[in-house]
Amino acid sequence: MKRGRSNRIVPLVVCEEHHEAFYVWHHAIRHGWIPAGKNALLHFDEHADTALPRLGRRPPDSADLAELAAWVYRELRIDDFIVPALHQGVFDRFEWFRQRHAAGAIRRAQVFTATVRGEGRSFLYGQWLPHIRRQPPADARLARYRAGTIDEAPRRRSNGVPDFDLDYF
């Protein structure tokens, strides 16, 4: 841990596998490092990691971190851990920074997550477009999305949770 400018300790967690971040975010919430919601995920990675997981079972609701860790290793992969965190409301903003985004790529949008038939195991994720707004999934949850380069990353962000993958560098 390191002291930040405000002289408070800033926790730093290093993970071997990127999907372990899902566990770390819940650990951070339970230990008061970050709020339980209304956070901004600042994702520095060449990959969005927003693949749609197909879970054998829903995330555990209990506060048992050991049970959550076992679930993370059994159910999540290194490219599908962000959508469940958005759907749980851990983050209401998802900001993805990479070296270069494709020409014509969506840079800002309102996005949604939902689960198929509200069952919590198969996910939907995409832009909150008019045809979806007319008949939204029952458990739809909204978030703001922004994409950019490191030069466009905010210098300060309230409730910002940085997430660095070494392939960014």
DSSP file with accessible surface (Angstrom, degrees, kcal/mol):
  #  RESIDUE AA STRUCTURE BP1 BP2  ACC     N-H-->O    O-->H-N    N-H-->O    O-->H-N    TCO  KAPPA ALPHA  PHI   PSI    X-CA   Y-CA   Z-CA
    1    1 A M              0   0  148      0, 0.0     2,-0.3     0, 0.0     8,-0.1   0.000 360.0 360.0 360.0 150.0    0.0    0.0    0.0
    2    2 A K  E     -A   10   0A 160      8,-1.7     8,-3.8     6,-0.0     2,-0.4  -0.943 360.0-113.9-131.3 148.0    1.1    3.5   -0.8
    3    3 A R  E     -A    9   0A 143     -2,-0.3     6,-0.2     6,-0.3     2,-0.1  -0.672  33.2-148.9 -82.6 131.9    0.2    6.9    0.6
    4    4 A G    >   -     0   0   26      4,-3.0     3,-2.0    -2,-0.4    -1,-0.1  -0.207  37.5 -82.0 -86.8-175.2   -1.6    9.1   -1.9
    5    5 A R  T 3  S+     0   0  232      1,-0.3    -2,-0.0     2,-0.1    -1,-0.0   0.822 129.8  56.8 -59.8 -34.6   -1.4   12.9   -2.2
    6    6 A S  T 3  S-     0   0   85      2,-0.1    -1,-0.3     1,-0.1     3,-0.1   0.368 117.7-114.2 -80.7   8.6   -4.1   13.3    0.5
    7    7 A N  S <  S+     0   0  110     -3,-2.0     2,-0.3     1,-0.3    -2,-0.1   0.678  77.5 126.2  66.9  18.3   -1.8   11.3    2.8
    8    8 A R  S    S-     0   0  160     -6,-0.0    -4,-3.0     1,-0.0     2,-0.3  -0.771  70.2 -98.3-100.7 156.5   -4.2    8.4    3.0
    9    9 A I  E     -A    3   0A  78     -2,-0.3    -6,-0.3    -6,-0.2    -1,-0.0  -0.546  31.3-155.2 -75.4 132.1   -3.3    4.9    2.2
   10   10 A V  E     -A    2   0A  63     -8,-3.8    -8,-1.7    -2,-0.3     2,-0.1  -0.939  17.3-132.5-109.0 113.4   -4.2    3.8   -1.4
   11   11 A P        -     0   0   41      0, 0.0     2,-0.4     0, 0.0    17,-0.0  -0.388  19.9-166.7 -67.0 141.5   -4.6    0.0   -1.7
   12   12 A L        -     0   0  137     -2,-0.1     2,-0.4     2,-0.0    -2,-0.0  -0.998   3.5-172.9-129.1 126.3   -2.9   -1.7   -4.6
   13   13 A V        -     0   0   68     -2,-0.4     2,-0.5     2,-0.0    11,-0.0  -0.983   8.1-158.1-123.2 128.8   -3.7   -5.3   -5.5
   14   14 A V        -     0   0  128     -2,-0.4     2,-0.3     7,-0.0    -2,-0.0  -0.925  12.2-165.9-107.0 128.0   -1.8   -7.3   -8.1
   15   15 A C        -     0   0   46     -2,-0.5     3,-0.1     1,-0.1     6,-0.0  -0.856  21.6-150.0-112.7 149.2   -3.6  -10.2   -9.7
   16   16 A E  S    S+     0   0  169     -2,-0.3     2,-0.4     1,-0.2    -1,-0.1   0.905  90.7  38.1 -79.6 -45.1   -2.1  -13.0  -11.8
   17   17 A E  S >  S-     0   0   79      1,-0.1     3,-1.6    60,-0.0     4,-0.3  -0.898  81.8-132.5-110.6 137.9   -5.3  -13.5  -13.9
   18   18 A H  T >  S+     0   0   24     -2,-0.4     3,-2.0     1,-0.3     4,-0.2   0.835 101.5  62.5 -62.7 -34.2   -7.4  -10.6  -14.9
   19   19 A H  T >> S+     0   0   17      1,-0.3     3,-1.5     2,-0.2     4,-0.6   0.720  84.4  78.6 -67.6 -14.3  -10.8  -12.0  -13.9
   20   20 A E  H <> S+     0   0   28     -3,-1.6     4,-2.2     1,-0.3     3,-0.4   0.739  75.0  78.6 -63.1 -18.6   -9.5  -12.1  -10.3
   21   21 A A  H <> S+     0   0    6     -3,-2.0     4,-3.0    -4,-0.3    -1,-0.3   0.859  83.1  63.0 -58.1 -33.7  -10.3   -8.3  -10.4
   22   22 A F  H <> S+     0   0    0     -3,-1.5     4,-1.5    -4,-0.2    -1,-0.2   0.933 106.7  43.1 -57.1 -45.9  -14.0   -9.3   -9.9
   23   23 A Y  H  X S+     0   0   65     -4,-0.6     4,-2.6    -3,-0.4    -1,-0.2   0.931 112.1  53.8 -63.7 -45.3  -13.1  -10.8   -6.5
   24   24 A V  H  X S+     0   0   27     -4,-2.2     4,-3.0     1,-0.2    -2,-0.2   0.900 105.2  54.0 -59.3 -41.9  -10.8   -7.8   -5.6
   25   25 A W  H  X S+     0   0   10     -4,-3.0     4,-2.1     1,-0.2    -1,-0.2   0.923 111.3  45.1 -60.9 -41.3  -13.6   -5.3   -6.3
   26   26 A H  H  X S+     0   0   17     -4,-1.5     4,-2.5    -5,-0.2    -2,-0.2   0.897 112.4  51.0 -70.2 -37.7  -15.9   -7.2   -3.9
   27   27 A H  H  X S+     0   0   46     -4,-2.6     4,-1.6     1,-0.2     6,-0.2   0.928 109.9  51.2 -60.8 -44.3  -13.2   -7.5   -1.3
   28   28 A A  H  <>S+     0   0    7     -4,-3.0     5,-2.5    -5,-0.2     6,-1.0   0.889 110.3  48.7 -62.6 -39.5  -12.6   -3.7   -1.7
   29   29 A I  H ><5S+     0   0   39     -4,-2.1     3,-1.6     1,-0.2    -1,-0.2   0.955 111.2  49.2 -65.0 -47.0  -16.3   -3.0   -1.1
   30   30 A R  H 3<5S+     0   0   89     -4,-2.5    -1,-0.2     1,-0.3    -2,-0.2   0.759 114.1  46.0 -67.7 -22.5  -16.5   -5.2    1.9
   31   31 A H  T 3<5S-     0   0  103     -4,-1.6    -1,-0.3    -5,-0.2    -2,-0.2   0.298 115.6-112.2-102.3   7.8  -13.4   -3.6    3.4
   32   32 A G  T < 5S+     0   0   63     -3,-1.6    -3,-0.2     2,-0.3    -2,-0.1   0.634  81.0 123.9  76.8  16.4  -14.5    0.0    2.7
   33   33 A W  S   <S+     0   0   89     -5,-2.5    -4,-0.2    -6,-0.2    -5,-0.1   0.835  83.2  13.4 -75.9 -34.9  -11.8    0.8    0.1
   34   34 A I  S    S-     0   0   30     -6,-1.0    -2,-0.3    -9,-0.1    -1,-0.2  -0.963  91.8 -97.2-134.5 156.2  -14.5    1.7   -2.5
   35   35 A P        -     0   0   56      0, 0.0    -5,-0.1     0, 0.0     4,-0.1  -0.249  36.3-110.8 -65.9 163.6  -18.2    2.4   -2.2
   36   36 A A  S    S-     0   0   74     -7,-0.1     2,-0.3     2,-0.1     3,-0.1   0.646  92.7  -4.0 -71.9 -13.0  -20.7   -0.4   -3.0
   37   37 A G  S    S+     0   0   23      1,-0.1    53,-0.2    -8,-0.1    54,-0.1  -0.946  99.0  65.0-163.6 179.9  -21.8    1.3   -6.1
   38   38 A K  S    S+     0   0  148     51,-0.7     2,-0.3    -2,-0.3    53,-0.2   0.870  70.1 143.8  60.0  40.2  -21.6    4.4   -8.3
   39   39 A N  E     -b   91   0B   0     51,-0.8    53,-2.2    50,-0.3    54,-1.3  -0.735  48.3-130.4-103.4 158.2  -17.9    3.7   -9.2
   40   40 A A  E     -bc  93 160B   0    119,-2.5   121,-3.2    -2,-0.3     2,-0.7  -0.949  14.3-144.8-109.1 121.5  -16.1    4.3  -12.5
   41   41 A L  E     -bc  94 161B   0     52,-2.7    54,-3.1    -2,-0.5     2,-0.9  -0.792   9.1-162.5 -84.0 118.6  -14.1    1.4  -13.8
   42   42 A L  E     -bc  95 162B  18    119,-2.4   121,-2.7    -2,-0.7     2,-0.8  -0.854  13.5-169.1-103.1  94.0  -11.0    2.9  -15.6
   43   43 A H  E     -bc  96 163B   0     52,-3.2    54,-3.0    -2,-0.9     2,-0.8  -0.785  11.3-172.5 -98.3 105.5  -10.0   -0.1  -17.7
   44   44 A F  E     +bc  97 164B  15    119,-2.9   121,-2.6    -2,-0.8   124,-0.3  -0.859  40.3 115.6 -99.0 104.6   -6.5    0.2  -19.3
   45   45 A D  S    S-     0   0    0     52,-2.1   121,-0.1    -2,-0.8    -2,-0.1  -0.974  71.5-124.6-167.3 147.7   -6.2   -2.8  -21.6
   46   46 A E  S    S+     0   0   41     -2,-0.3     2,-0.4    52,-0.1    52,-0.1   0.604 101.7  57.6 -75.8 -10.2   -6.0   -3.6  -25.2
   47   47 A H  S    S-     0   0  107      1,-0.1   118,-0.0     2,-0.0   121,-0.0  -0.953  77.1-139.9-121.7 143.9   -9.1   -5.8  -24.8
   48   48 A A        -     0   0   20     -2,-0.4    -1,-0.1     1,-0.1    34,-0.0   0.788  24.4-149.2 -71.6 -27.8  -12.5   -4.7  -23.5
   49   49 A D        +     0   0   13      1,-0.1    33,-1.3    33,-0.1    34,-0.4   0.846  57.6 125.9  58.1  36.1  -13.0   -7.8  -21.4
   50   50 A T        +     0   0   31     32,-0.2    30,-0.2    31,-0.1    -1,-0.1  -0.027  25.0 143.0-113.4  29.5  -16.8   -7.5  -22.0
   51   51 A A        -     0   0   33     28,-2.6    32,-0.4     1,-0.1    31,-0.1  -0.314  60.3-105.4 -61.1 154.5  -17.4  -11.0  -23.4
   52   52 A L        -     0   0   76     31,-0.1    -1,-0.1    71,-0.1     2,-0.1  -0.765  34.1-140.4 -90.9 115.8  -20.7  -12.4  -22.2
   53   53 A P        -     0   0    0      0, 0.0    70,-0.9     0, 0.0     2,-0.6  -0.388   4.5-150.8 -72.9 150.5  -20.2  -15.1  -19.5
   54   54 A R  B     -G  122   0C 183     21,-0.2     2,-0.3    68,-0.2    68,-0.2  -0.936  25.5-158.9-118.9 102.3  -22.4  -18.2  -19.4
   55   55 A L        -     0   0    8     66,-2.6     3,-0.1    -2,-0.6    20,-0.1  -0.604  26.2-150.2 -91.0 142.7  -22.5  -19.1  -15.8
   56   56 A G  S    S+     0   0   47     -2,-0.3     2,-0.3     1,-0.3    -1,-0.1   0.831  90.6   4.3 -72.7 -33.7  -23.3  -22.4  -14.3
   57   57 A R  S    S-     0   0   87     64,-0.1    -1,-0.3    14,-0.1    63,-0.1  -0.990  87.1 -95.8-149.0 156.9  -24.7  -20.6  -11.3
   58   58 A R        -     0   0  126     -2,-0.3    63,-0.1    61,-0.1     3,-0.1  -0.211  55.4 -83.4 -64.6 159.7  -25.3  -17.0  -10.3
   59   59 A P        -     0   0   20      0, 0.0    -1,-0.1     0, 0.0     9,-0.1  -0.353  57.2 -98.1 -61.2 143.8  -22.7  -15.1   -8.1
   60   60 A P        -     0   0   15      0, 0.0     8,-0.0     0, 0.0    -3,-0.0  -0.375  24.4-151.3 -65.2 142.7  -23.2  -15.9   -4.5
   61   61 A D        +     0   0  151     -3,-0.1     7,-0.0    -2,-0.1     0, 0.0   0.631  64.5  99.7 -87.0 -15.6  -25.2  -13.4   -2.5
   62   62 A S  S    S-     0   0   49      1,-0.1     6,-0.1     2,-0.1     0, 0.0  -0.191  80.9-121.5 -73.0 165.0  -23.5  -14.0    0.8
   63   63 A A  S    S+     0   0   74      4,-0.0     2,-0.9     5,-0.0    -1,-0.1   0.307  72.8 124.1 -85.5   8.2  -20.7  -11.9    2.2
   64   64 A D     >  -     0   0   83      1,-0.2     4,-1.9     2,-0.1     5,-0.1  -0.600  43.5-168.8 -76.5 106.2  -18.4  -15.0    2.3
   65   65 A L  H  > S+     0   0   29     -2,-0.9     4,-2.7     1,-0.2    -1,-0.2   0.823  84.6  58.1 -68.1 -30.3  -15.4  -14.0    0.3
   66   66 A A  H  > S+     0   0   71      2,-0.2     4,-2.2     1,-0.2    -1,-0.2   0.922 107.4  47.8 -64.7 -40.7  -14.0  -17.5    0.2
   67   67 A E  H  > S+     0   0   68      2,-0.2     4,-2.2     1,-0.2    -2,-0.2   0.913 112.1  50.0 -65.3 -40.3  -17.2  -18.7   -1.5
   68   68 A L  H  X S+     0   0    3     -4,-1.9     4,-2.7     2,-0.2    -2,-0.2   0.926 108.7  52.1 -64.6 -42.1  -17.0  -15.7   -3.9
   69   69 A A  H  X S+     0   0   23     -4,-2.7     4,-2.2     1,-0.2     5,-0.2   0.934 109.5  49.1 -60.8 -44.3  -13.3  -16.6   -4.7
   70   70 A A  H  X S+     0   0   46     -4,-2.2     4,-1.9     1,-0.2    -1,-0.2   0.918 111.5  50.2 -61.8 -40.9  -14.3  -20.2   -5.5
   71   71 A W  H  X S+     0   0    0     -4,-2.2     4,-3.0     2,-0.2     5,-0.5   0.920 108.1  52.8 -62.7 -44.7  -17.1  -18.9   -7.8
   72   72 A V  H  X S+     0   0    1     -4,-2.7     4,-2.0     1,-0.2    -2,-0.2   0.938 112.2  44.3 -57.6 -48.0  -14.8  -16.5   -9.6
   73   73 A Y  H  < S+     0   0  137     -4,-2.2    -1,-0.2     1,-0.2    -2,-0.2   0.834 119.8  42.3 -69.4 -28.9  -12.3  -19.3  -10.5
   74   74 A R  H  < S+     0   0  134     -4,-1.9    -2,-0.2    -5,-0.2    -1,-0.2   0.853 127.3  25.2 -83.7 -35.9  -15.0  -21.8  -11.4
   75   75 A E  H  < S+     0   0   29     -4,-3.0   -21,-0.2    -5,-0.2     2,-0.2   0.755 105.8  67.7-106.3 -30.9  -17.3  -19.4  -13.5
   76   76 A L     <  -     0   0    9     -4,-2.0     2,-0.2    -5,-0.5     5,-0.1  -0.651  54.0-159.2-101.4 156.1  -15.4  -16.5  -14.9
   77   77 A R    >   -     0   0  123     -2,-0.2     3,-1.2   -58,-0.1     4,-0.2  -0.716  40.7 -94.8-118.8 176.5  -12.7  -16.2  -17.6
   78   78 A I  T 3  S+     0   0   89      1,-0.2     3,-0.1    -2,-0.2    -2,-0.0   0.606 121.8  42.4 -71.9  -7.2  -10.1  -13.5  -18.2
   79   79 A D  T 3  S+     0   0   61      1,-0.1   -28,-2.6   -29,-0.1    -1,-0.2   0.341 109.3  52.7-119.6   8.3  -12.4  -11.8  -20.8
   80   80 A D  S <  S+     0   0    1     -3,-1.2    -2,-0.1   -30,-0.2   -30,-0.1   0.132  73.4  95.6-133.7  26.9  -15.9  -11.9  -19.3
   81   81 A F  S  > S+     0   0    0     -4,-0.2     4,-1.0   -32,-0.2   -31,-0.1   0.633  73.2  64.8 -96.3 -12.3  -15.7  -10.4  -15.8
   82   82 A I  H  > S+     0   0    0    -33,-1.3     4,-2.6     2,-0.2     5,-0.2   0.926  93.5  57.3 -80.9 -43.1  -16.7   -6.8  -16.4
   83   83 A V  H  > S+     0   0    0    -34,-0.4     4,-2.8   -32,-0.4     5,-0.2   0.927 106.5  49.5 -57.8 -45.7  -20.3   -7.3  -17.6
   84   84 A P  H  > S+     0   0    1      0, 0.0     4,-2.1     0, 0.0    -1,-0.2   0.906 111.2  50.2 -61.5 -35.6  -21.3   -9.1  -14.3
   85   85 A A  H  X>S+     0   0    0     -4,-1.0     5,-1.8     2,-0.2     6,-0.8   0.904 111.5  48.0 -68.4 -39.3  -19.8   -6.3  -12.3
   86   86 A L  H ><5S+     0   0    3     -4,-2.6     3,-1.1     1,-0.2    -1,-0.2   0.927 111.6  51.0 -62.2 -43.1  -21.7   -3.7  -14.3
   87   87 A H  H 3<5S+     0   0   32     -4,-2.8    -2,-0.2     1,-0.3    -1,-0.2   0.853 106.9  53.0 -66.4 -33.3  -24.9   -5.7  -13.9
   88   88 A Q  H 3<5S-     0   0   70     -4,-2.1    -1,-0.3    -5,-0.2    -2,-0.2   0.622 115.4-116.9 -74.4 -13.5  -24.4   -5.9  -10.1
   89   89 A G  T <<5S+     0   0    9     -3,-1.1   -51,-0.7    -4,-0.6   -50,-0.3   0.581  77.2 129.9  87.8   9.2  -24.0   -2.1  -10.0
   90   90 A V  S   <S+     0   0    5     -5,-1.8   -51,-0.8     1,-0.2     2,-0.4   0.917  81.8  28.1 -59.2 -38.7  -20.4   -2.1   -8.7
   91   91 A F  E     +b   39   0B   2     -6,-0.8    -2,-0.3   -53,-0.2   -51,-0.2  -0.965  52.8 178.6-124.0 138.5  -19.8    0.3  -11.6
   92   92 A D  E    S+     0   0B  46    -53,-2.2    52,-2.4    -2,-0.4     2,-0.3   0.319  80.3  50.6-113.2   2.6  -22.1    2.8  -13.3
   93   93 A R  E     -bd  40 144B  22    -54,-1.3   -52,-2.7    50,-0.2     2,-0.5  -0.997  63.3-168.3-138.3 136.2  -19.4    4.0  -15.6
   94   94 A F  E     -bd  41 145B   0     50,-3.0    52,-2.1    -2,-0.3     2,-0.5  -0.977   7.2-177.9-127.2 113.0  -17.1    2.0  -17.8
   95   95 A E  E     -bd  42 146B   9    -54,-3.1   -52,-3.2    -2,-0.5     2,-0.5  -0.968   7.0-164.5-117.1 119.2  -14.1    3.8  -19.3
   96   96 A W  E     -bd  43 147B  27     50,-2.7    52,-2.2    -2,-0.5     2,-0.5  -0.915   4.9-172.4-111.1 122.0  -11.9    1.8  -21.6
   97   97 A F  E     +bd  44 148B   0    -54,-3.0   -52,-2.1    -2,-0.5     2,-0.3  -0.937  14.6 154.0-117.4 130.3   -8.4    3.1  -22.5
   98   98 A R        -     0   0   61     50,-2.0    52,-0.3    -2,-0.5     3,-0.2  -0.901  56.2 -94.6-143.9 173.5   -6.2    1.5  -25.1
   99   99 A Q  S    S-     0   0   86     -2,-0.3     2,-0.3     1,-0.2    -1,-0.1   0.935 105.2  -5.0 -58.4 -50.2   -3.4    2.6  -27.4
  100  100 A R        -     0   0  193     49,-0.1     2,-0.3    48,-0.1    -1,-0.2  -0.982  62.6-148.0-147.1 136.8   -5.7    3.1  -30.4
  101  101 A H        -     0   0   24     -2,-0.3     3,-0.1    -3,-0.2     4,-0.0  -0.754  40.6 -92.8 -98.3 151.1   -9.4    2.5  -31.0
  102  102 A A    >   -     0   0   72     -2,-0.3     3,-2.2     1,-0.1    -1,-0.1  -0.273  49.4 -92.6 -60.7 146.4  -10.6    1.5  -34.5
  103  103 A A  T 3  S+     0   0  108      1,-0.3    -1,-0.1    -3,-0.0     3,-0.1  -0.360 115.2  19.6 -58.4 134.8  -11.7    4.3  -36.7
  104  104 A G  T 3  S+     0   0   86      1,-0.3    -1,-0.3    -3,-0.1    -2,-0.1   0.474  89.6 148.6  82.5   0.4  -15.5    4.7  -36.3
  105  105 A A    <   -     0   0   38     -3,-2.2     2,-0.3     1,-0.1    -1,-0.3  -0.365  59.7 -98.1 -66.2 147.8  -15.5    2.9  -33.0
  106  106 A I        -     0   0   78      1,-0.2     3,-0.1    -3,-0.1    -1,-0.1  -0.512  41.0-179.2 -67.5 126.4  -18.2    4.1  -30.5
  107  107 A R        +     0   0   94      1,-0.3    40,-2.6    -2,-0.3     2,-0.3   0.714  66.0  19.0-101.6 -29.5  -16.5    6.5  -28.1
  108  108 A R  E    S+E  146   0B 175     38,-0.2    -1,-0.3     2,-0.0     2,-0.3  -0.992  72.2 140.3-143.1 139.1  -19.4    7.4  -25.8
  109  109 A A  E     -E  145   0B  20     36,-2.0    36,-3.1    -2,-0.3     2,-0.5  -0.983  49.7-110.9-165.6 160.6  -22.7    5.7  -25.2
  110  110 A Q  E     -E  144   0B  90     -2,-0.3    18,-2.7    34,-0.2     2,-0.3  -0.912  45.3-171.4 -95.7 129.4  -25.2    4.7  -22.6
  111  111 A V  E     -EF 143 127B   6     32,-3.0    32,-2.3    -2,-0.5     2,-0.3  -0.779  10.1-151.2-119.2 165.1  -25.0    0.9  -22.3
  112  112 A F  E     -EF 142 126B  14     14,-2.7    14,-1.7    -2,-0.3     2,-0.3  -0.946   4.3-159.2-133.3 155.6  -27.1   -1.7  -20.6
  113  113 A T  E     +EF 141 125B   4     28,-2.1    28,-2.5    -2,-0.3     2,-0.3  -0.952  22.5 155.7-124.5 152.2  -26.6   -5.1  -19.0
  114  114 A A  E     - F   0 124B   0     10,-1.8    10,-3.0    -2,-0.3     2,-0.4  -0.954  35.1-117.5-160.2 168.5  -29.3   -7.6  -18.4
  115  115 A T  E >   - F   0 123B   2     -2,-0.3     3,-2.0     8,-0.3    24,-0.3  -0.907  40.2 -95.1-116.1 149.6  -29.7  -11.3  -18.0
  116  116 A V  G >  S-     0   0   37      6,-3.1     3,-2.2    -2,-0.4     5,-0.3  -0.440 107.6 -12.0 -63.0 124.4  -31.7  -13.6  -20.2
  117  117 A R  G 3  S-     0   0  219      1,-0.3    -1,-0.3    -2,-0.2    -3,-0.0   0.712 116.1 -80.4  54.5  20.8  -35.1  -14.1  -18.7
  118  118 A G  G <  S+     0   0   31     -3,-2.0    -1,-0.3     4,-0.1    -2,-0.2   0.641  98.5 129.8  67.6  15.8  -33.8  -12.5  -15.5
  119  119 A E    <   -     0   0   46     -3,-2.2   -61,-0.1     3,-0.1    -2,-0.1   0.587  66.0-130.6 -85.8  -7.3  -32.2  -15.8  -14.5
  120  120 A G  S    S+     0   0    5      2,-0.3     3,-0.1    -4,-0.2    -3,-0.1   0.586  84.5  82.4  79.2  10.8  -28.8  -14.3  -13.8
  121  121 A R  S    S+     0   0  105     -5,-0.3   -66,-2.6     1,-0.3     2,-0.5   0.702  83.8  47.8-119.9 -29.6  -26.6  -16.7  -15.7
  122  122 A S  B    S-G   54   0C  25     -6,-0.3    -6,-3.1   -68,-0.2    -1,-0.3  -0.972  78.8-149.6-115.4 130.7  -26.6  -15.6  -19.4
  123  123 A F  E     -F  115   0B  11    -70,-0.9     2,-0.4    -2,-0.5    -8,-0.3  -0.645  15.6-157.2-108.1 155.6  -26.0  -12.0  -20.0
  124  124 A L  E     +F  114   0B  68    -10,-3.0   -10,-1.8    -2,-0.2     2,-0.3  -0.942  19.3 172.6-118.4 145.6  -26.9   -9.3  -22.5
  125  125 A Y  E     +F  113   0B  55     -2,-0.4     2,-0.3   -12,-0.2   -12,-0.2  -0.966  20.4  98.6-154.2 134.8  -24.8   -6.2  -23.0
  126  126 A G  E     -F  112   0B  21    -14,-1.7   -14,-2.7    -2,-0.3     2,-0.1  -0.987  67.2 -34.8 173.3-172.4  -24.9   -3.4  -25.5
  127  127 A Q  E     -F  111   0B  73     -2,-0.3     2,-1.8   -16,-0.2   -16,-0.3  -0.419  54.2-118.8 -70.4 145.5  -26.0    0.1  -26.4
  128  128 A W        +     0   0   34    -18,-2.7    -1,-0.1    -2,-0.1   -18,-0.1  -0.595  50.7 175.3 -84.6  78.3  -29.2    1.4  -24.9
  129  129 A L    >>  -     0   0   65     -2,-1.8     4,-2.5     1,-0.1     3,-1.2  -0.452  44.4-102.2 -89.4 162.0  -30.9    1.9  -28.2
  130  130 A P  H 3> S+     0   0   63      0, 0.0     4,-1.9     0, 0.0     5,-0.2   0.862 119.5  54.5 -54.2 -40.5  -34.5    3.0  -28.9
  131  131 A H  H 3> S+     0   0  112      1,-0.2     4,-0.7     2,-0.2    -3,-0.0   0.815 112.3  44.6 -67.6 -25.7  -35.8   -0.5  -29.8
  132  132 A I  H X4 S+     0   0   31     -3,-1.2     3,-0.5     2,-0.2    -1,-0.2   0.887 109.6  55.1 -80.9 -39.8  -34.4   -1.8  -26.5
  133  133 A R  H 3< S+     0   0  115     -4,-2.5    -2,-0.2     1,-0.2    -1,-0.2   0.840 102.0  59.1 -61.0 -33.0  -35.8    1.1  -24.5
  134  134 A R  H 3< S+     0   0  180     -4,-1.9    -1,-0.2     1,-0.3    -2,-0.2   0.859 126.7  14.6 -65.9 -36.4  -39.3    0.3  -25.9
  135  135 A Q  S << S-     0   0  171     -4,-0.7    -1,-0.3    -3,-0.5    -2,-0.2  -0.572  88.4-173.8-136.4  73.0  -39.2   -3.2  -24.4
  136  136 A P        -     0   0   65      0, 0.0    -3,-0.1     0, 0.0    -4,-0.0  -0.315  33.8 -98.8 -71.5 148.9  -36.3   -3.3  -21.9
  137  137 A P    >   -     0   0   35      0, 0.0     3,-1.8     0, 0.0   -21,-0.1  -0.352  37.2-114.0 -59.3 148.7  -35.3   -6.5  -20.2
  138  138 A A  T 3  S+     0   0  110      1,-0.3   -24,-0.0   -23,-0.1     0, 0.0   0.842 113.7  37.3 -58.5 -36.2  -36.8   -6.8  -16.8
  139  139 A D  T 3  S+     0   0   45    -24,-0.3    -1,-0.3     2,-0.1   -26,-0.1   0.049  83.0 151.3-107.7  28.2  -33.5   -6.6  -15.0
  140  140 A A    <   -     0   0   34     -3,-1.8     2,-0.4   -26,-0.1   -26,-0.2  -0.295  24.3-167.6 -61.5 139.1  -31.8   -4.1  -17.3
  141  141 A R  E     - E   0 113B 121    -28,-2.5   -28,-2.1     2,-0.0     2,-0.3  -0.999  10.6-140.1-130.1 134.5  -29.2   -1.9  -15.6
  142  142 A L  E     + E   0 112B  69     -2,-0.4     2,-0.3   -30,-0.2   -30,-0.2  -0.654  22.6 169.3 -99.7 151.2  -27.7    1.2  -17.2
  143  143 A A  E     - E   0 111B   8    -32,-2.3   -32,-3.0    -2,-0.3     2,-0.4  -0.972  33.6-113.3-149.0 158.6  -24.1    2.5  -17.3
  144  144 A R  E     -dE  93 110B 148    -52,-2.4   -50,-3.0    -2,-0.3     2,-0.4  -0.805  30.5-159.2 -95.1 140.4  -22.2    5.2  -19.1
  145  145 A Y  E     +dE  94 109B  32    -36,-3.1   -36,-2.0    -2,-0.4     2,-0.3  -0.938  13.6 173.5-120.9 139.8  -19.4    4.0  -21.5
  146  146 A R  E     -dE  95 108B  29    -52,-2.1   -50,-2.7    -2,-0.4     2,-0.4  -0.988   9.6-165.0-144.8 139.4  -16.5    5.9  -22.8
  147  147 A A  E     +d   96   0B   4    -40,-2.6     2,-0.3    -2,-0.3   -50,-0.2  -0.944  27.5 123.3-122.7 145.7  -13.5    4.8  -24.9
  148  148 A G  E     -d   97   0B   0    -52,-2.2   -50,-2.0    -2,-0.4     2,-0.2  -0.951  52.2 -78.4-171.7-168.4  -10.3    6.7  -25.4
  149  149 A T    >   -     0   0   35     -2,-0.3     3,-2.0   -52,-0.2     4,-0.4  -0.598  51.4 -95.4-104.8 172.9   -6.5    6.6  -25.2
  150  150 A I  G >  S+     0   0   75      1,-0.3     3,-1.4   -52,-0.3   -51,-0.1   0.842 124.7  62.5 -60.7 -29.6   -4.4    7.2  -22.1
  151  151 A D  G 3  S+     0   0  147      1,-0.3    -1,-0.3     0, 0.0   -54,-0.0   0.738 104.3  48.9 -65.8 -21.3   -4.1   10.8  -23.1
  152  152 A E  G <  S+     0   0   85     -3,-2.0    -1,-0.3     2,-0.1    -2,-0.2   0.393  84.8 115.8 -97.8   0.7   -7.9   11.1  -22.7
  153  153 A A  S <  S-     0   0   22     -3,-1.4     2,-0.1    -4,-0.4  -111,-0.0  -0.430  75.7-103.5 -69.9 144.2   -7.9    9.4  -19.3
  154  154 A P        -     0   0   36      0, 0.0     3,-0.1     0, 0.0    -1,-0.1  -0.391  15.1-143.9 -69.0 143.1   -9.1   11.7  -16.5
  155  155 A R  S    S+     0   0  249      1,-0.3     2,-0.4    -2,-0.1    -2,-0.0   0.856  90.8  13.9 -71.2 -38.0   -6.5   13.1  -14.1
  156  156 A R        +     0   0  192      2,-0.0     2,-0.4    -3,-0.0    -1,-0.3  -0.996  68.3 178.2-136.5 144.0   -8.9   12.7  -11.2
  157  157 A R    >   -     0   0   84     -2,-0.4     3,-1.6    -3,-0.1     2,-0.2  -0.961  31.6-121.1-147.2 124.1  -12.2   10.8  -11.1
  158  158 A S  T 3  S+     0   0   89     -2,-0.4  -118,-0.2     1,-0.3    -2,-0.0  -0.481 100.5   1.9 -66.4 135.9  -14.4   10.5   -8.1
  159  159 A N  T 3  S+     0   0   74      1,-0.2  -119,-2.5    -2,-0.2     2,-0.4   0.799  92.9 165.7  54.4  34.8  -14.8    6.9   -7.1
  160  160 A G  E <   -c   40   0B  27     -3,-1.6    -1,-0.2  -121,-0.2  -119,-0.2  -0.656  22.4-164.6 -81.9 132.1  -12.5    5.9  -10.0
  161  161 A V  E     -c   41   0B  16   -121,-3.2  -119,-2.4    -2,-0.4     2,-0.1  -0.920  12.3-148.7-117.7 101.2  -11.2    2.3   -9.8
  162  162 A P  E     -c   42   0B  76      0, 0.0     2,-0.4     0, 0.0  -119,-0.2  -0.470  13.3-172.9 -73.7 144.1   -8.2    1.8  -12.1
  163  163 A D  E     -c   43   0B  15   -121,-2.7  -119,-2.9    -2,-0.1     2,-0.5  -0.921   6.1-170.7-139.0 104.6   -7.7   -1.6  -13.7
  164  164 A F  E     -c   44   0B 108     -2,-0.4     2,-0.4  -121,-0.2  -119,-0.2  -0.875   9.4-166.5-105.4 131.3   -4.4   -2.1  -15.6
  165  165 A D    >   -     0   0   42   -121,-2.6     3,-2.3    -2,-0.5     4,-0.4  -0.951  25.7-131.9-109.0 134.9   -3.6   -5.1  -17.8
  166  166 A L  G >  S+     0   0  145     -2,-0.4     3,-1.1     1,-0.3    -1,-0.1   0.715 100.7  73.4 -63.9 -18.1    0.0   -5.3  -18.7
  167  167 A D  G 3  S+     0   0   61      1,-0.2    -1,-0.3     2,-0.1  -122,-0.1   0.705  83.0  72.2 -70.2 -12.2   -0.8   -5.9  -22.4
  168  168 A Y  G <         0   0    6     -3,-2.3    -1,-0.2  -124,-0.3    -2,-0.2   0.893 360.0 360.0 -62.8 -37.7   -1.8   -2.2  -22.5
  169  169 A F    <         0   0  151     -3,-1.1    -1,-0.2    -4,-0.4    -2,-0.1   0.493 360.0 360.0 -88.1 360.0    1.9   -1.4  -22.3
